[in-house]
Amino acid sequence: MCTPQGIIEHIGCLICDEAVKKAIKAASYVRHYKANLDNLEAEMIRLRDRREIIAREVREAEDCGDEVEAAVSHWQTDVDRIEGGIQELVGQRTAEQNMHCFVCSCPNIKWRYRLGKLAEERTEAVKELTNRHFDRIAHRRPPPPELEFPSNENYVIFDSRTPILNEIMDALNDPKVNTIGVYGLGGVGKTRLVEEVRKQMRENGTFKQAPLAAVSKNQNVKDIQSKLADELFLTLDAAQGNKITASNLMNKFTNGERYLVTLDDIWQEVNLKEIGIPITDGKTGCKVVLTSRIEGLLKKMKVDRSFLVAELSELEALALFKEKVGNSADSPELSLLASKVCQKCKGLPVAINALGAALEGKPVHAWKNALDKLERYMLTYIEDIDPSVFASLRLTYDMLHSKDAKSCFLICCLFPEDAQIPIDELMRHCVAGRLLALTPRTLDEARNAVHTVVDTLKSYSLLSDGREINAVRIHDVIRDIGISIARDEKAYLVEDGIHHWPEPPENGPSYSVISIRSGNINQLPDELAYPQLHTLIFEYSNYPLLKVPDRFFSGMKKLAVLVFNGMCLLPLPSSLAQLENLRMLCLNRCKLGDVKIIGDLKTKLEVLSLRGSDIKALPLEIGQLTSLLLLDLRDCDNLSVIPQGVISKLTKLEELYISDRFDKWEATTDKKQDTSSNASLDELTSLNDQLITLHIHIPDVKLLPEKQLKFENLKRFKISVGSTIGYFDKKFSGSSILKLEGIPLKDEFKALVHKAEVLYVQQLEGLKKVLHDRAGGEVSFSNLRVLIIQSCGNLRYLFSPSCARGLVQLERLEIKSCPMEEMVGFDGEEDEDELTRKEYNNLIWKFVRALEQCPYHFTFGSCVDDT
């Protein structure tokens, strides 16, 4: 019961218990004071040992320039302070042994109580200090600004790079942009550029830290994480897994500060989250810059913006070269040499810097020797050249995964410096040289495969777009590296401007490919032994044309590709007939007479090009080339005879190119084949099923055979009917060109009209049937880029709506002497059929005759524009 007496008794018991406990504890202090002091001294020994270890680690960190953690410094201060108090307490122990009670000789109980209690309390404090844990003793000091980006301390500002630098920084300041790609040729300066971006954006406070990790071809997540952590001053446990490290990095990048992460030189897709790099929106978080030689890889990783770093201009390249070489480059004896050597680098900084370093302080003869080696594609053989230059550029070639890409790249290296390399030429080499892993069934398949390979090489920055359509170019330094690879590993010989035909190698493998361009060789050897030679390219660029000895080809039994351009082949050497494995023969711009001997290459020859030669008559023996897939007679302006029956016998022919000057077609074909007469267009009907490319001039529509030609199978064509292409071909380029003049529009031409990229029609009967076609849902002219219409009357308007909708590629329209009321005629169609401005966004109208004679009326939705 809770009575007052009970409560008082309970409180009394509690007070009594507490008093008893305190009395027992006090007695313990008195009784065990010596043991407590002994324990304190023992713990103090442990603390001193720990202090020595920490002190040693602190000294090591300070020797390395690291900054000691504040917690460690505070701990050392606490240890020093408590040690002083304990020494004083232990000293009192000795004094106590001589002290007794003031009234008798018994021990001093009060003093022992105090010593025992203090010893126990200090022991616990010492234990806490001894057992205190530190994640790390010290951390790296942030480097001074001049050391954070040491590789960029001599960054050279170029006018061509400044806009790109500013655009990248603007993009990084854009809250909608989180990832940026920078791509370009190996050694073009991508890394230097992004390092300058990092430096400037760190200095202006945009980002707190800007770590960079060089990824390179051997991509390893742990290595990337380690490099990033190193620049972020994070200490990683080597034993922890990638996921834990990724989590640590992720926490760092999402701590509310701004970070710029650069992954340099990537060669394959990178999983940013696996590394620990978050992509965040807004003003805080992390942004990423990726650099690569492979533009397609950046697209695959879906970067928000990408930037191309191109080569330096000639003036910028020379300025960089002189800065590297020093004042000696301006001396009278070296100035011209310096300019020539620098030109060989073609604006590639890695080559400019390497050559500058190699030639700095060297005498004139060393400069001349370097120039000689550059002219012979021997960059890597120059004295004191940094071998890493070759290794860096070669790496791109090594990273090509397909044999097709490597083979095609090395073929490109056989073309001259600064050449516009037609993709069709590459296709021919790949087909005849059997360079494609998957043997194509048709030339069209081969062309698609080569285009795919070329796209890969362009993506890797090994090739770039040429000035001409369907052509590419290769940087001279990259070409030199390719030639070095081919020379060392594939037994290629590539020479320009030599004075004597090279001797076969005495040691080492026999040449597999020879490519020589020269106008200085006066005489060819009578006979050469190249038992392993697969491809021979020889272009002569002088006059008079060089003659070829009769037995010249006798020692080349394995030859598959022969390109002899600019030669005098009167007559063709008889040893040509011995080339039983020859699949491609190009005798372009040659002086030719009787070429019957080519017919002896019956079963293997697949590609025959006589383009630009002075051949007058194609021999009947050409009809024996039953494996021929391609015959090129373009620019053979003197050609006047193609015997009847030759074309029809070439039953495998897929591509036929005939000079547009050839107009000697016969009207009919006699079944008995009169070999004294020329071929007729009837012979093309035997090629209807497989012919996909046709270049031809038909002077009169009456020459067309009664059996309709299947022009709808053609994928590439240049066909003129009535008058020749003439200037039209030079002015407008394309893979499908059609010119029709003064003829009725026959059915076989309608398919070509719809396929054409460039279309010229003049005085064409039946044009209205095509332009006013209202076939339901059918889209015409989807490839048309250039349309020229002249003197075509009876057109009230030019296009029907369905035809006009197909003009999505149209870039140029010329109309001459064609009176009409409006461009698009609706003839009562509903408003929804009217064209919008968006559908005409690629249309550029150009009128080359007096516009007042042609009252045009354009309808764009509800807008009317009278011109």
C-alpha positions in Angstrom: 0.0 0.0 0.0 1.2 3.5 -0.7 1.0 4.8 2.8 3.3 7.6 4.0 5.1 5.2 6.1 5.7 2.8 3.3 7.0 5.6 1.0 9.4 6.8 3.7 10.6 3.2 4.2 11.2 2.7 0.4 13.1 6.0 0.1 15.2 5.0 3.1 16.0 1.7 1.5 17.1 3.4 -1.8 19.3 5.9 0.1 20.8 3.1 2.1 21.5 1.0 -1.0 23.2 4.0 -2.8 25.2 4.8 0.3 26.3 1.2 0.5 27.4 1.1 -3.2 29.3 4.3 -2.8 31.0 3.0 0.3 32.0 -0.2 -1.5 33.3 1.8 -4.5 35.2 4.1 -2.2 36.7 1.1 -0.4 37.6 -0.4 -3.7 39.6 2.8 -4.6 41.4 2.6 -1.3 42.1 -1.1 -1.5 43.0 -1.3 -5.2 44.7 2.1 -5.7 48.0 0.4 -6.6 46.4 -2.0 -9.1 44.6 1.0 -10.7 47.9 2.9 -11.0 49.5 -0.2 -12.5 46.7 -0.5 -15.1 47.1 3.2 -15.9 50.8 2.8 -16.5 50.2 -0.2 -18.7 47.6 1.6 -20.8 49.9 4.6 -21.1 52.6 2.3 -22.5 50.1 1.2 -25.2 49.1 4.8 -25.9 52.8 5.8 -26.3 53.3 3.0 -28.8 50.3 4.1 -30.8 51.5 7.7 -30.7 54.9 6.6 -32.1 53.1 4.8 -35.0 50.9 7.8 -35.7 53.8 10.2 -35.5 55.8 8.1 -38.0 52.9 8.1 -40.4 52.4 11.9 -40.0 56.1 12.5 -40.8 55.9 10.3 -43.9 52.8 12.2 -45.0 54.4 15.6 -44.4 57.5 14.4 -46.3 55.2 13.6 -49.2 53.7 17.1 -49.0 50.4 15.8 -47.8 48.2 17.7 -45.3 47.6 16.0 -41.9 44.0 15.5 -41.0 42.8 17.9 -38.3 41.4 15.0 -36.2 44.9 13.5 -36.1 46.5 16.7 -35.0 43.9 17.2 -32.3 44.5 13.6 -31.1 48.3 14.2 -30.8 47.6 17.3 -28.7 45.2 15.3 -26.5 47.8 12.6 -26.0 50.5 15.1 -25.0 48.2 16.8 -22.5 47.0 13.6 -20.8 50.5 12.2 -20.6 51.6 15.2 -18.6 48.7 14.7 -16.1 49.5 11.0 -15.7 53.2 11.6 -15.1 52.2 14.0 -12.3 49.8 11.3 -10.9 52.4 8.6 -11.0 54.8 10.9 -9.2 52.3 11.3 -6.4 52.3 7.5 -5.9 55.9 7.6 -4.6 55.2 10.5 -2.3 52.1 8.6 -0.9 54.2 5.7 0.2 55.9 8.0 2.8 52.7 9.6 4.0 50.6 8.4 7.1 47.7 9.6 9.1 48.4 12.8 11.0 47.5 11.2 14.4 49.1 7.8 14.0 51.3 5.7 11.8 48.4 4.1 9.8 48.2 4.7 6.0 46.6 7.9 4.7 43.1 6.5 3.6 42.0 9.8 2.0 45.1 10.0 -0.3 44.8 6.4 -1.4 41.1 7.0 -2.2 42.0 10.0 -4.4 44.8 8.2 -6.2 42.7 5.1 -6.9 39.8 7.1 -8.3 41.9 9.3 -10.5 43.9 6.3 -11.8 40.7 4.5 -12.8 39.3 7.6 -14.5 42.5 8.4 -16.4 42.8 4.7 -17.5 39.4 5.0 -19.3 40.5 8.2 -21.0 43.8 6.6 -22.1 42.0 3.6 -23.5 39.7 5.8 -25.5 42.7 7.6 -27.1 44.5 4.4 -27.8 41.5 2.8 -29.5 40.4 5.9 -31.5 40.2 5.1 -35.3 41.2 7.3 -38.2 40.0 6.7 -41.8 43.2 8.3 -43.0 46.2 10.2 -41.5 46.5 12.8 -44.2 45.2 13.9 -47.5 46.8 15.3 -50.6 47.1 19.0 -50.8 45.3 20.6 -53.8 47.9 21.3 -56.4 48.7 24.9 -57.2 47.0 26.2 -60.4 50.2 26.0 -62.4 50.6 22.3 -61.5 47.0 21.1 -61.8 47.2 21.1 -65.6 51.0 20.8 -66.3 50.6 19.4 -69.8 48.7 22.6 -70.9 51.1 25.2 -69.4 52.4 25.8 -73.0 49.0 25.7 -74.6 49.1 27.6 -77.9 46.1 29.6 -78.8 45.1 29.2 -82.5 42.4 31.2 -84.3 40.9 28.0 -85.6 40.6 26.4 -82.1 39.3 29.4 -80.2 35.7 29.2 -81.6 35.5 25.4 -80.7 36.9 26.1 -77.2 34.3 28.8 -76.6 31.5 26.6 -78.0 32.4 23.7 -75.7 32.4 26.0 -72.7 29.1 27.5 -73.7 27.7 24.0 -74.0 29.0 23.0 -70.6 27.2 26.1 -69.2 24.0 25.0 -70.8 21.8 23.3 -68.2 20.2 21.2 -70.9 23.6 19.7 -71.9 25.1 17.0 -69.7 27.4 15.1 -72.0 29.7 16.4 -74.7 31.8 14.6 -77.3 35.0 15.8 -78.9 36.3 13.8 -81.9 39.0 14.0 -84.6 42.1 12.5 -86.0 44.6 10.9 -83.7 47.2 13.5 -82.7 45.1 16.4 -83.8 45.0 18.0 -80.4 41.7 16.8 -78.8 43.3 16.2 -75.4 45.1 19.5 -75.3 41.8 21.3 -76.2 39.7 19.6 -73.4 42.5 20.2 -70.9 42.3 23.9 -71.7 38.6 23.7 -71.2 39.1 22.1 -67.8 41.6 24.6 -66.8 39.6 27.7 -67.7 36.4 26.3 -66.2 38.2 25.5 -63.0 39.8 28.9 -62.8 36.5 30.7 -63.4 34.8 28.7 -60.7 32.3 26.9 -62.9 33.3 23.5 -61.5 34.9 22.7 -58.2 37.0 19.9 -59.6 37.6 18.6 -63.1 39.1 15.1 -63.0 40.4 13.5 -66.2 41.0 9.8 -66.8 42.8 8.6 -69.9 40.8 5.5 -71.0 42.7 4.3 -74.2 42.1 1.0 -75.9 42.4 -1.4 -72.9 39.4 -0.1 -71.1 39.3 -1.2 -67.4 36.7 0.1 -65.0 38.9 -0.2 -61.9 41.7 1.7 -63.6 39.3 4.5 -64.7 37.9 4.6 -61.1 41.4 4.8 -59.7 42.5 7.6 -62.0 39.4 9.7 -61.2 39.8 9.1 -57.4 43.4 10.1 -57.7 42.5 13.5 -59.2 39.6 13.9 -56.7 42.0 13.1 -53.8 39.9 10.1 -52.7 41.6 7.2 -51.1 40.3 3.9 -52.4 40.6 0.5 -50.8 42.3 -1.7 -53.4 40.5 -4.7 -52.0 37.0 -3.3 -52.4 35.0 -4.2 -55.5 34.0 -2.0 -58.4 30.5 -1.5 -57.2 31.6 -0.1 -53.8 34.1 2.2 -55.5 31.4 3.3 -57.9 29.1 4.1 -55.0 31.9 6.2 -53.3 32.5 8.1 -56.6 28.7 8.6 -57.0 28.4 10.0 -53.5 31.3 12.4 -54.3 29.8 13.6 -57.5 26.3 14.2 -55.9 27.4 16.1 -52.8 25.9 19.4 -54.1 29.1 20.7 -55.8 29.7 20.9 -59.6 32.1 18.5 -61.2 33.4 18.1 -64.8 34.6 14.6 -65.6 36.6 14.0 -68.8 37.1 10.5 -70.2 39.9 10.9 -72.8 40.5 8.6 -75.8 37.7 6.1 -75.5 37.5 3.3 -78.1 34.3 1.5 -77.1 31.1 2.3 -75.2 31.7 3.3 -71.6 29.1 2.5 -68.9 29.2 5.7 -66.9 27.1 4.4 -64.0 29.3 1.3 -63.7 32.2 3.7 -63.1 30.3 5.8 -60.7 29.6 8.9 -62.9 26.1 10.2 -62.5 24.4 12.3 -65.2 22.5 14.9 -63.4 20.3 17.8 -64.5 20.4 21.3 -63.1 23.1 23.6 -61.8 24.7 21.1 -59.4 26.1 17.7 -60.1 28.3 16.2 -62.8 28.9 16.9 -66.5 30.9 14.6 -68.8 33.3 15.3 -71.7 34.2 12.3 -73.9 37.0 12.4 -76.5 37.5 9.8 -79.2 38.8 9.3 -82.7 35.5 7.5 -83.5 32.6 9.9 -84.2 30.1 7.0 -84.5 31.0 5.9 -80.9 30.0 9.3 -79.6 26.7 9.1 -81.4 26.2 5.6 -80.0 26.7 6.9 -76.5 24.1 9.6 -77.3 26.1 12.7 -76.3 24.1 15.9 -76.3 26.6 17.8 -78.4 29.7 16.8 -80.4 32.5 18.9 -81.8 35.1 18.1 -84.5 38.7 19.1 -84.0 40.2 19.6 -87.4 43.8 20.0 -88.5 45.6 23.3 -88.2 45.8 25.7 -91.1 49.1 26.0 -92.9 50.0 29.3 -91.2 49.1 27.9 -87.7 51.0 24.7 -88.4 54.1 26.7 -89.4 53.8 28.9 -86.3 53.6 25.8 -84.1 56.6 24.2 -85.9 58.8 27.3 -85.5 57.9 27.5 -81.8 59.0 23.9 -81.3 62.2 24.2 -83.4 63.2 27.6 -82.2 64.8 30.6 -83.9 66.9 28.5 -86.2 63.9 27.9 -88.4 64.0 31.5 -89.4 67.6 31.4 -90.6 68.1 31.9 -94.4 69.4 28.4 -94.9 66.6 26.7 -93.0 63.6 28.8 -93.7 62.6 27.1 -96.9 63.4 23.7 -95.6 61.3 24.3 -92.5 58.4 25.3 -94.6 58.6 22.2 -96.7 59.0 19.9 -93.7 56.1 21.4 -92.0 53.9 21.1 -95.1 54.4 17.4 -94.9 52.7 17.3 -91.5 49.5 18.6 -93.1 48.5 20.5 -89.9 48.7 17.5 -87.6 50.1 18.8 -84.2 51.4 15.5 -83.1 53.6 15.2 -86.2 54.6 18.9 -86.1 55.7 18.6 -82.5 57.6 15.3 -83.1 59.4 16.6 -86.1 60.2 19.9 -84.4 61.7 18.2 -81.4 63.7 15.8 -83.7 65.1 18.7 -85.8 65.7 21.3 -83.1 69.3 22.4 -83.2 70.2 20.0 -86.1 72.4 21.1 -89.0 71.1 21.6 -92.6 72.0 18.1 -93.8 69.8 16.6 -91.1 66.9 18.7 -92.2 67.5 17.7 -95.8 67.7 14.0 -94.8 64.4 14.3 -92.9 62.7 15.9 -95.9 63.9 13.1 -98.2 62.5 10.5 -95.8 59.2 12.3 -95.6 58.9 12.4 -99.3 59.4 8.6 -99.3 56.8 8.1 -96.6 59.4 7.2 -94.0 58.3 9.4 -91.1 59.3 6.7 -88.6 62.8 6.4 -89.9 63.8 10.1 -89.2 66.6 10.3 -86.7 65.5 11.2 -83.1 61.8 11.1 -84.0 59.7 10.2 -81.0 58.5 6.6 -81.6 55.3 7.3 -79.6 54.1 9.3 -82.6 54.0 6.3 -84.8 52.5 4.2 -81.9 49.8 6.7 -81.2 48.7 6.9 -84.9 49.1 3.3 -85.5 46.8 2.5 -82.6 43.8 3.6 -84.6 44.6 1.0 -87.3 45.1 -1.7 -84.8 41.7 -1.0 -83.2 39.9 -1.7 -86.5 38.0 -4.9 -85.8 37.4 -6.0 -89.3 39.8 -7.3 -91.9 37.8 -5.5 -94.5 38.4 -2.1 -92.9 42.2 -2.7 -92.6 42.5 -3.9 -96.2 40.5 -1.0 -97.6 42.5 1.5 -95.5 45.8 0.1 -96.9 44.4 0.3 -100.5 43.6 4.0 -99.8 47.3 4.5 -99.0 48.2 3.4 -102.5 46.5 6.5 -104.0 48.6 9.7 -104.3 48.9 12.4 -101.7 45.9 14.7 -101.5 44.0 12.5 -103.9 40.3 12.4 -104.2 39.7 8.6 -103.9 36.6 7.5 -105.7 34.7 4.9 -103.6 33.9 3.1 -106.9 37.7 2.7 -107.4 38.0 1.2 -103.9 35.1 -1.2 -104.8 36.9 -2.4 -107.9 40.1 -3.1 -106.0 38.3 -4.9 -103.2 36.4 -7.1 -105.6 39.4 -8.0 -107.8 41.8 -8.3 -104.9 39.4 -10.5 -102.9 39.8 -8.2 -100.0 36.3 -8.6 -98.5 35.8 -11.3 -96.0 32.3 -12.1 -97.3 32.6 -12.5 -101.1 29.9 -10.3 -102.7 27.6 -12.0 -105.2 27.3 -8.8 -107.2 29.1 -5.5 -107.7 26.2 -3.8 -106.0 26.7 -5.9 -102.9 30.4 -5.1 -103.0 29.7 -1.3 -103.4 27.4 -1.5 -100.3 30.1 -3.3 -98.3 32.8 -0.8 -99.3 30.5 2.1 -98.4 30.0 0.5 -95.0 33.7 0.0 -94.6 34.4 3.6 -95.7 31.9 4.9 -93.1 33.8 2.9 -90.4 37.1 4.4 -91.5 35.6 7.9 -91.5 34.2 7.2 -88.1 37.7 6.3 -86.9 39.0 9.5 -88.5 41.3 7.5 -90.8 39.4 8.9 -93.9 37.5 12.1 -94.4 34.9 13.3 -97.0 36.4 14.3 -100.3 35.5 17.4 -102.3 33.7 15.3 -104.8 30.6 13.2 -104.3 31.3 9.6 -103.4 35.0 10.3 -102.9 37.1 10.3 -99.8 40.6 11.6 -98.9 43.3 10.4 -96.5 45.5 12.7 -94.4 49.1 12.6 -95.6 50.6 11.7 -92.2 48.0 8.9 -91.7 48.8 7.7 -95.2 52.5 7.7 -94.3 51.8 5.6 -91.2 49.6 3.2 -93.3 52.4 2.8 -95.9 54.9 2.1 -93.0 52.5 -0.6 -91.7 52.0 -2.0 -95.2 55.7 -2.0 -96.0 56.7 -3.7 -92.8 53.9 -6.3 -92.4 52.4 -6.8 -95.9 55.5 -6.4 -98.1 54.1 -3.3 -99.9 56.4 -1.0 -102.0 55.1 2.5 -102.5 57.2 5.0 -104.3 56.7 8.4 -105.9 59.0 10.3 -108.2 61.8 7.7 -108.4 64.2 7.7 -111.4 64.7 3.9 -111.7 62.5 0.9 -111.3 63.3 -0.7 -107.9 65.1 -4.0 -107.7 63.3 -7.0 -106.1 64.4 -7.3 -102.4 67.4 -9.5 -101.9 66.4 -10.3 -98.3 63.0 -10.6 -96.8 59.7 -11.5 -98.5 59.0 -10.7 -102.1 56.7 -7.7 -102.7 52.9 -8.5 -102.6 51.9 -5.0 -103.7 53.8 -2.4 -105.8 52.5 1.2 -106.3 54.8 3.6 -108.2 54.0 7.0 -109.6 56.7 8.8 -111.5 57.5 10.8 -114.5 61.2 10.3 -114.2 61.7 6.7 -115.2 63.2 6.5 -118.7 63.2 2.8 -119.1 61.5 -0.3 -117.7 63.4 -3.6 -117.1 63.0 -6.3 -119.7 61.7 -8.8 -117.2 61.0 -8.8 -113.5 60.7 -11.6 -111.0 57.9 -10.9 -108.5 56.5 -14.4 -107.7 54.3 -13.2 -104.9 53.1 -9.9 -106.5 49.3 -9.6 -106.2 48.8 -5.9 -107.2 50.8 -3.7 -109.5 50.0 0.0 -109.9 52.2 2.2 -112.1 51.2 5.7 -113.2 53.5 7.5 -115.6 53.1 11.3 -115.7 55.4 12.5 -118.5 55.6 12.7 -122.2 56.5 10.9 -124.4 54.7 7.9 -122.9 56.9 5.2 -121.5 57.0 1.9 -123.4 56.6 -1.5 -121.8 59.0 -4.4 -122.7 57.4 -7.5 -124.2 58.5 -9.8 -121.3 57.8 -7.3 -118.5 55.0 -9.4 -116.9 56.6 -12.8 -117.3 57.7 -13.1 -113.6 54.3 -12.1 -112.1 52.2 -15.2 -112.3 50.1 -14.4 -109.3 49.2 -10.9 -110.4 45.5 -10.2 -109.8 45.3 -6.4 -110.1 47.1 -4.5 -112.8 46.8 -0.7 -113.2 49.0 0.8 -115.9 48.0 4.5 -116.5 49.6 6.9 -118.9 51.7 4.3 -120.7 52.6 3.7 -124.3 51.3 0.2 -125.1 52.0 -0.1 -128.8 51.6 -3.0 -129.0 50.5 -4.6 -125.7 53.3 -6.8 -124.3 52.7 -10.5 -125.1 53.6 -11.4 -121.5 50.2 -9.8 -120.5 48.5 -13.0 -121.8 50.4 -15.0 -119.3 48.7 -13.4 -116.3 46.2 -16.2 -115.8 45.1 -14.9 -112.4 44.4 -11.4 -113.5 41.0 -10.1 -112.4 41.3 -6.4 -112.9 43.1 -4.6 -115.8 43.1 -0.8 -116.0 44.9 0.8 -118.9 43.6 4.4 -118.4 45.0 7.3 -120.4 47.2 4.9 -122.4 48.3 5.0 -126.0 46.7 1.8 -127.3 46.6 0.1 -130.7 45.5 -3.5 -131.1 44.3 -4.9 -127.8 43.2 -8.3 -129.0 45.5 -9.9 -126.6 43.2 -8.9 -123.7 40.8 -11.5 -125.0 43.2 -14.2 -123.9 42.4 -13.3 -120.2 39.2 -15.3 -120.8 38.1 -16.9 -117.6 39.3 -14.7 -114.8 39.1 -11.0 -115.8 36.3 -9.3 -114.0 37.1 -5.5 -114.4 38.4 -3.9 -117.5 38.9 -0.2 -117.7 40.3 1.6 -120.8 39.1 5.0 -119.6 40.7 8.0 -121.4 42.8 5.9 -123.7 43.0 6.6 -127.4 41.5 3.2 -128.5 39.7 3.5 -131.8 38.1 0.0 -132.1 37.1 -2.5 -129.5 38.2 -5.9 -130.8 35.9 -8.9 -131.2 38.1 -10.8 -128.7 36.7 -8.7 -125.9 33.6 -10.8 -126.2 35.6 -13.8 -124.9 35.8 -12.3 -121.5 32.9 -14.3 -120.1 33.6 -13.4 -116.5 33.7 -9.7 -117.1 31.5 -7.8 -114.6 32.6 -4.2 -115.5 33.6 -2.5 -118.7 34.7 1.1 -118.5 35.1 3.0 -121.8 34.5 6.5 -120.6 36.4 9.4 -122.1 37.5 7.2 -125.0 36.8 10.0 -127.4 38.4 8.3 -130.4 36.3 5.1 -130.0 34.2 4.6 -133.2 33.9 0.8 -133.4 32.2 -1.6 -131.0 31.7 -4.8 -133.1 28.3 -6.3 -133.2 27.9 -9.2 -130.8 30.6 -8.2 -128.3 28.3 -6.6 -125.7 25.7 -9.4 -125.9 28.4 -12.0 -125.2 29.4 -10.4 -122.0 26.5 -12.1 -120.2 27.8 -11.4 -116.7 28.2 -7.7 -117.2 26.8 -5.6 -114.4 28.3 -2.2 -115.1 28.8 -0.7 -118.6 30.4 2.7 -119.1 30.6 3.9 -122.8 31.9 7.3 -123.8 29.2 9.8 -124.6 31.1 10.7 -127.7 30.3 7.2 -129.1 27.3 7.6 -131.4 27.8 4.8 -134.0 25.0 2.5 -132.8 23.4 0.5 -135.5 19.6 0.5 -135.8 19.0 -3.2 -136.1 20.9 -6.5 -135.4 21.1 -9.2 -137.9 20.8 -12.6 -136.4 23.9 -13.8 -138.4 25.9 -11.0 -136.8 27.7 -8.9 -139.3 31.0 -8.4 -137.6 31.8 -5.5 -139.9 29.0 -3.4 -138.4 28.7 -1.7 -135.1 26.7 -3.0 -132.1 23.1 -2.0 -131.7 21.2 -1.2 -128.6 19.4 -4.6 -129.0 22.4 -6.2 -127.4 21.6 -4.4 -124.1 18.4 -6.6 -123.8 20.6 -9.6 -123.1 21.9 -7.7 -120.1 18.5 -6.6 -118.8 18.5 -8.8 -115.7 21.9 -8.0 -114.2 22.9 -4.6 -115.6 22.7 -2.1 -112.7 25.0 0.7 -114.0 24.8 2.2 -117.5 26.5 5.2 -119.0 25.5 5.7 -122.6 24.6 8.3 -125.3 21.7 7.5 -127.6 21.8 10.0 -130.5 18.3 9.0 -131.8 15.4 7.5 -130.1 14.7 5.5 -133.2 17.8 3.4 -132.3 16.0 1.9 -129.4 15.1 -1.8 -129.9 11.5 -3.0 -130.3 11.9 -5.1 -127.2 11.8 -2.6 -124.3 14.9 -2.2 -122.3 14.5 -2.7 -118.6 15.9 0.6 -117.4 13.9 0.2 -114.2 16.6 -2.2 -113.0 19.3 0.5 -113.2 20.5 1.9 -109.9 23.2 4.2 -111.4 23.1 5.8 -114.8 24.2 8.6 -117.0 22.0 8.5 -120.1 21.5 11.1 -122.7 19.1 10.9 -125.6 19.1 13.3 -128.5 22.1 15.4 -127.6 25.1 14.6 -125.4 25.4 15.5 -121.8 28.1 18.0 -122.6 28.8 20.7 -120.0 25.8 19.4 -118.0 27.9 16.6 -116.6 30.6 19.0 -115.4 28.1 21.4 -113.9 26.0 18.9 -112.0 27.3 15.7 -110.4 25.3 12.7 -109.3 25.1 8.9 -109.6 21.9 9.1 -111.8 21.8 11.7 -114.5 19.3 11.8 -117.4 19.1 14.2 -120.3 16.2 13.9 -122.8 16.0 16.3 -125.7 13.6 16.5 -128.7 12.0 13.1 -128.3 8.7 11.6 -127.2 8.8 10.2 -123.7 8.9 6.5 -124.1 7.8 4.1 -121.4 11.3 2.8 -120.6 12.4 6.3 -119.7 9.6 7.0 -117.3 11.3 4.8 -114.6 14.5 6.8 -115.1 12.7 10.1 -114.8 11.4 9.1 -111.4 14.9 7.7 -110.3 17.0 10.6 -111.5 19.0 12.9 -109.3 19.7 15.3 -112.1 17.1 15.7 -114.9 17.4 17.8 -118.0 14.5 17.8 -120.4 14.1 19.9 -123.6 11.3 19.8 -126.1 10.1 16.6 -124.5 6.8 15.2 -125.7 4.7 13.6 -123.0 6.3 15.4 -120.1 2.8 16.2 -118.8 2.1 12.5 -118.2 4.9 12.4 -115.6 4.7 15.8 -114.0 0.9 15.7 -113.6 0.8 12.1 -112.4 -1.9 11.8 -109.7 -1.3 8.1 -108.9 -2.8 7.6 -105.5 -0.1 7.7 -102.8 2.8 7.3 -105.2 5.7 9.6 -104.5 7.7 10.6 -107.6 11.1 12.4 -107.9 12.2 11.5 -104.3 15.8 11.5 -105.5 15.7 14.6 -107.7 18.2 17.4 -106.8 18.4 19.3 -110.0 15.6 19.8 -112.5 16.0 21.8 -115.7 13.1 22.2 -118.1 13.5 24.0 -121.4 11.1 24.7 -124.3 8.4 22.4 -123.1 5.1 24.0 -124.1 1.5 22.9 -123.4 2.0 23.0 -119.6 -0.6 25.1 -117.8 1.2 24.2 -114.5 4.4 22.3 -113.7 3.6 19.8 -111.0 0.6 17.9 -109.6 0.5 18.0 -105.8 1.5 14.3 -105.6 4.6 14.9 -107.7 5.5 18.1 -105.9 5.4 16.3 -102.5 8.2 14.1 -103.7 10.5 17.0 -104.3 12.1 16.7 -100.8 15.6 16.7 -102.2 15.3 19.4 -104.8 18.0 22.0 -104.6 17.9 23.7 -108.0 15.1 24.4 -110.5 15.7 26.1 -113.9 12.8 26.8 -116.3 13.5 28.3 -119.7 10.9 29.3 -122.3 8.0 27.4 -120.7 5.0 29.7 -120.4 2.6 28.4 -117.7 0.1 29.8 -115.2 1.3 28.3 -112.0 3.9 25.9 -110.5 1.5 23.5 -108.8 -1.9 22.8 -110.2 -4.7 21.4 -108.0 -7.5 21.1 -110.6 -10.2 21.2 -108.0 -8.5 19.1 -105.4 -9.4 19.7 -101.8 -7.4 22.2 -99.6 -5.8 19.4 -97.7 -3.8 18.5 -100.8 -2.1 21.9 -100.9 1.6 22.0 -100.1 3.0 23.6 -96.9 6.1 25.6 -96.6 7.7 22.8 -94.6 7.4 20.5 -97.6 9.3 23.0 -99.7 12.1 23.8 -97.2 14.8 22.4 -99.5 13.5 24.1 -102.6 15.7 26.8 -104.2 14.1 28.5 -107.2 16.3 29.9 -109.9 15.0 31.3 -113.1 17.6 31.9 -115.8 15.4 33.6 -118.4 13.3 36.7 -118.4 10.8 36.1 -115.6 8.3 38.5 -117.2 7.7 35.9 -119.9 6.8 33.3 -117.3 4.1 34.4 -114.9 4.6 31.8 -112.1 2.1 31.3 -109.3 3.2 29.5 -106.2 0.8 28.1 -103.6 2.0 27.4 -100.1 -1.1 26.7 -98.0 -3.0 29.9 -97.9 0.0 32.0 -98.9 0.3 33.1 -102.5 3.6 34.4 -103.8 3.5 36.0 -107.3 6.8 36.3 -109.1 
